[in-house]
Amino acid sequence: MSLPDADEVALQLSDAIQLWFRAGNVTVQDVDEARAMLELQCVSLAARRRTDEDLKAILRPVERSRDYSMDIADWLDLDLEFHTTICRAAKNKILELAMTAVHLSRPATNSVFVHELDRSRVTEQHQAIYEAIAASNPDAAAAAFTDHVDYLAHVRLTALESRNPSSITVASLPDVRDVK
């Protein structure tokens, strides 16, 4: 018996997860809660396990995202790269897979509040997360990540006005590239 190629399995899982999101009942609140819990663990583990190569990969999107004149969709791609590299630096394949599911929803969930974001504030929060990981300080990394997630939650609630995140499904949202 031969095992399937890991990259092919990952691609098939990605397709299945995207189909699952489009099917309907996963809410913005579901995604936010999962992200906050899972990525908090990734950030802490990354601070313990990161390599010098991981640090370079984490810092790259932080530095590039300081160009606030770039298209918002391209800037959000850098945001996703930042968070994805942290998940890889945690060196836990199960957490990486779970975070992939969260990240696949982000083009839609970001559309809710993308134009309300203060890009410089997000970039500085990313810098703080990076610095804590670089210092191998899991507590500081967790605190910096919590500050970041709290800011995003506040912006999202402001953007949603009276709508409840638990009643908004990912399937009902446009991709961030479709939002003008």
Contacts in CASP RR format, 6 or more apart in sequence:
PFRMAT RR
TARGET T0000
AUTHOR 0000-0000-0000
METHOD contacts of the structure
MODEL  1
MSLPDADEVALQLSDAIQLWFRAGNVTVQDVDEARAMLELQCVSLAARRR
TDEDLKAILRPVERSRDYSMDIADWLDLDLEFHTTICRAAKNKILELAMT
AVHLSRPATNSVFVHELDRSRVTEQHQAIYEAIAASNPDAAAAAFTDHVD
YLAHVRLTALESRNPSSITVASLPDVRDVK
10 97 0 8 1.000
10 100 0 8 1.000
13 97 0 8 1.000
13 100 0 8 1.000
14 100 0 8 1.000
14 104 0 8 1.000
17 100 0 8 1.000
17 101 0 8 1.000
17 104 0 8 1.000
18 104 0 8 1.000
20 26 0 8 1.000
21 104 0 8 1.000
21 105 0 8 1.000
21 108 0 8 1.000
21 170 0 8 1.000
21 171 0 8 1.000
22 171 0 8 1.000
23 171 0 8 1.000
24 169 0 8 1.000
24 170 0 8 1.000
24 171 0 8 1.000
24 172 0 8 1.000
25 169 0 8 1.000
25 171 0 8 1.000
26 105 0 8 1.000
26 169 0 8 1.000
26 170 0 8 1.000
26 171 0 8 1.000
27 165 0 8 1.000
27 166 0 8 1.000
27 167 0 8 1.000
27 168 0 8 1.000
27 169 0 8 1.000
27 170 0 8 1.000
28 109 0 8 1.000
28 112 0 8 1.000
28 156 0 8 1.000
28 165 0 8 1.000
28 166 0 8 1.000
28 168 0 8 1.000
28 169 0 8 1.000
28 170 0 8 1.000
28 173 0 8 1.000
29 164 0 8 1.000
29 165 0 8 1.000
29 166 0 8 1.000
29 168 0 8 1.000
30 166 0 8 1.000
31 102 0 8 1.000
31 105 0 8 1.000
31 106 0 8 1.000
31 109 0 8 1.000
31 170 0 8 1.000
32 109 0 8 1.000
32 153 0 8 1.000
32 156 0 8 1.000
32 165 0 8 1.000
34 98 0 8 1.000
34 101 0 8 1.000
34 102 0 8 1.000
35 99 0 8 1.000
35 102 0 8 1.000
35 149 0 8 1.000
36 149 0 8 1.000
38 95 0 8 1.000
38 98 0 8 1.000
38 99 0 8 1.000
38 102 0 8 1.000
39 83 0 8 1.000
39 86 0 8 1.000
39 87 0 8 1.000
39 99 0 8 1.000
39 102 0 8 1.000
39 145 0 8 1.000
39 149 0 8 1.000
40 142 0 8 1.000
40 145 0 8 1.000
40 146 0 8 1.000
40 149 0 8 1.000
41 90 0 8 1.000
41 92 0 8 1.000
41 95 0 8 1.000
42 86 0 8 1.000
42 87 0 8 1.000
42 89 0 8 1.000
42 90 0 8 1.000
42 92 0 8 1.000
42 95 0 8 1.000
42 96 0 8 1.000
42 99 0 8 1.000
43 86 0 8 1.000
43 90 0 8 1.000
43 129 0 8 1.000
43 132 0 8 1.000
43 133 0 8 1.000
43 138 0 8 1.000
43 141 0 8 1.000
43 142 0 8 1.000
43 144 0 8 1.000
43 145 0 8 1.000
44 138 0 8 1.000
44 139 0 8 1.000
44 141 0 8 1.000
44 142 0 8 1.000
45 89 0 8 1.000
45 90 0 8 1.000
45 91 0 8 1.000
45 92 0 8 1.000
45 95 0 8 1.000
45 138 0 8 1.000
46 54 0 8 1.000
46 58 0 8 1.000
46 86 0 8 1.000
46 87 0 8 1.000
46 89 0 8 1.000
46 90 0 8 1.000
46 133 0 8 1.000
46 141 0 8 1.000
47 132 0 8 1.000
47 133 0 8 1.000
47 135 0 8 1.000
47 136 0 8 1.000
47 137 0 8 1.000
47 138 0 8 1.000
47 140 0 8 1.000
47 141 0 8 1.000
48 136 0 8 1.000
48 138 0 8 1.000
49 89 0 8 1.000
49 90 0 8 1.000
49 91 0 8 1.000
50 58 0 8 1.000
50 89 0 8 1.000
50 133 0 8 1.000
50 134 0 8 1.000
50 136 0 8 1.000
51 89 0 8 1.000
54 85 0 8 1.000
54 88 0 8 1.000
54 89 0 8 1.000
55 89 0 8 1.000
55 130 0 8 1.000
55 133 0 8 1.000
55 134 0 8 1.000
57 85 0 8 1.000
57 88 0 8 1.000
57 89 0 8 1.000
58 82 0 8 1.000
58 85 0 8 1.000
58 86 0 8 1.000
58 89 0 8 1.000
58 130 0 8 1.000
58 133 0 8 1.000
59 130 0 8 1.000
60 81 0 8 1.000
60 85 0 8 1.000
61 78 0 8 1.000
61 79 0 8 1.000
61 81 0 8 1.000
61 82 0 8 1.000
61 85 0 8 1.000
61 126 0 8 1.000
62 82 0 8 1.000
62 123 0 8 1.000
62 126 0 8 1.000
62 127 0 8 1.000
62 130 0 8 1.000
64 78 0 8 1.000
65 75 0 8 1.000
65 78 0 8 1.000
65 79 0 8 1.000
65 82 0 8 1.000
65 119 0 8 1.000
65 122 0 8 1.000
65 123 0 8 1.000
65 126 0 8 1.000
66 123 0 8 1.000
67 75 0 8 1.000
68 75 0 8 1.000
68 119 0 8 1.000
68 120 0 8 1.000
72 114 0 8 1.000
72 115 0 8 1.000
72 176 0 8 1.000
73 176 0 8 1.000
73 177 0 8 1.000
75 119 0 8 1.000
76 106 0 8 1.000
76 107 0 8 1.000
76 110 0 8 1.000
76 114 0 8 1.000
76 176 0 8 1.000
79 122 0 8 1.000
79 126 0 8 1.000
80 103 0 8 1.000
80 106 0 8 1.000
82 126 0 8 1.000
83 99 0 8 1.000
83 103 0 8 1.000
84 99 0 8 1.000
84 103 0 8 1.000
86 129 0 8 1.000
86 133 0 8 1.000
87 95 0 8 1.000
87 96 0 8 1.000
87 99 0 8 1.000
87 100 0 8 1.000
88 96 0 8 1.000
89 133 0 8 1.000
90 96 0 8 1.000
105 170 0 8 1.000
106 176 0 8 1.000
107 175 0 8 1.000
107 176 0 8 1.000
107 177 0 8 1.000
108 170 0 8 1.000
108 171 0 8 1.000
108 173 0 8 1.000
108 174 0 8 1.000
108 175 0 8 1.000
108 176 0 8 1.000
109 170 0 8 1.000
109 173 0 8 1.000
110 176 0 8 1.000
111 173 0 8 1.000
111 174 0 8 1.000
111 175 0 8 1.000
111 176 0 8 1.000
111 178 0 8 1.000
111 179 0 8 1.000
112 156 0 8 1.000
112 159 0 8 1.000
112 160 0 8 1.000
112 168 0 8 1.000
112 173 0 8 1.000
113 152 0 8 1.000
113 155 0 8 1.000
113 156 0 8 1.000
113 158 0 8 1.000
113 159 0 8 1.000
113 160 0 8 1.000
114 176 0 8 1.000
114 179 0 8 1.000
115 159 0 8 1.000
115 179 0 8 1.000
116 155 0 8 1.000
116 158 0 8 1.000
116 159 0 8 1.000
117 155 0 8 1.000
121 151 0 8 1.000
122 148 0 8 1.000
122 151 0 8 1.000
125 144 0 8 1.000
125 147 0 8 1.000
125 148 0 8 1.000
125 151 0 8 1.000
126 148 0 8 1.000
128 144 0 8 1.000
128 147 0 8 1.000
128 148 0 8 1.000
129 141 0 8 1.000
129 144 0 8 1.000
129 145 0 8 1.000
129 148 0 8 1.000
131 140 0 8 1.000
131 144 0 8 1.000
132 138 0 8 1.000
132 140 0 8 1.000
132 141 0 8 1.000
132 143 0 8 1.000
132 144 0 8 1.000
133 141 0 8 1.000
156 165 0 8 1.000
157 165 0 8 1.000
160 168 0 8 1.000
END
